[in-house]
Amino acid sequence: FSSVQSPNIKGNDIDLMGGTFTAKDITGNTTYGELGRGSGNDGAGATTGIVMKPDDSHYIIATSKGVRMQSGNYSIYAIDSGVYATDGSHKVRLDTIDTDSTGAITTVAVFG
């Protein structure tokens, strides 16, 4: 079969063999986003995983090599060696925390 229509679909193991799951409003006219497979490169080689995205410029990808949250040219990603932010041309490590002589945190990351 090529189509399943139901108000509720339940299953223990549902395989996505290519394509995506698309979230739409009740009329089917407005698309909110997609969940599907994706690929990328961690700098050492290709990596594949799962992607959640409302459009091509904003997405989250999780693979066996790490996780990245992307918005336009800006991204935050976590890999085995650390957590980083980039604007496409500059990269900064976010998981190093500086403290003063009293132990108070002096490094602050602001998002928003």
N, C-alpha and C positions, 0 to 999 in steps of 0.2 A: 504494500500500500504506500501511497505517497502523501497522505494527509490524515491527521487525527484531529477531530473536533470534539471538544467536551468542555463543560465548565470546570471540571477538575480532572487532572491526570495525576495518578500516583504510581510510583514504582520504586523498587529497591535499587535497581541498576539501570540507568538510562544513559546510553552512549550517544554522544554527538559525533557523527561521522562526517566531518566537514560542515561548513555552514555555521550559523549562530542561533542563539535563542534571542528573540527580539521582544522587548517590553513595549507594549502599546496601550493606549487608553481603550476603554470599553468599546468604542466605535471602530477601532482599528485604523483610525485616520492620523493619530498623533503618535509618533515613535519617541519613547523616552530614552532608549539606549539598547545596547546589545551585550550579550555575554557569549564569548566564543574562544576560539583558539588564536594564539598569536605567536609571533617569533621576533627575535631581536638578536643583538650581539652584545656580549659583555666585555668586549675589547680583546678577549682571548679566543673567542669562537662563537658560533651560533648557539642560541638557546631558544627553547620553545616553552610555552606555558598557556595560561588562561588570561583572557583580557576582559575587562568590564569597561564599557565606554558609552557616553552619550553621543559622541561625534569623534572624528579622527584627530582632533587637536587636544582632547581631554580624555585621559584613560588611566587605568591602573593595570599593570601586567605583573603577574606572579609566575616565576619559573623556578626551576631547581637551582638556579644561580643567584636569585635575588628577587626583589620587588621594586617596581618603579611607579611613582605617581607623576603624571605628566600634564602640564597645562601650557599649551603653546610652546615657547622656547624654554620654559622653566620646568625643572623636575627635582624631585627628591627621591633618592633611591637607597636601599639597604642591601648590601652584599656582605659576604663573609668578612671582608676586611674593614667594614665600617659603614657609616651613614653619611651621605653626601647630598649637597644641593648644587644645582648648576643653572646658569642662565643661557647655556649654549656655548659660551666662550670662557666662562670662569667656573671653577669648581671649588667648593669649600667643604671641609669635613665637619660634620655636625655632632659627632658622638664623642668628641674630646671636651671635657668639662674642666675649665680653669677655676681654681679656687684661690682665695687670698690667704694670708697667714692665719686667719681664724677658722678657715675651712668653709667660709661662705662662697657660694658659687658666683663667679664674676662673668661668666659667659652666658649670654642670653640669646636664644633664637626666637624670633617673633614671626608668626605666620598670620596672614589675614589681609 
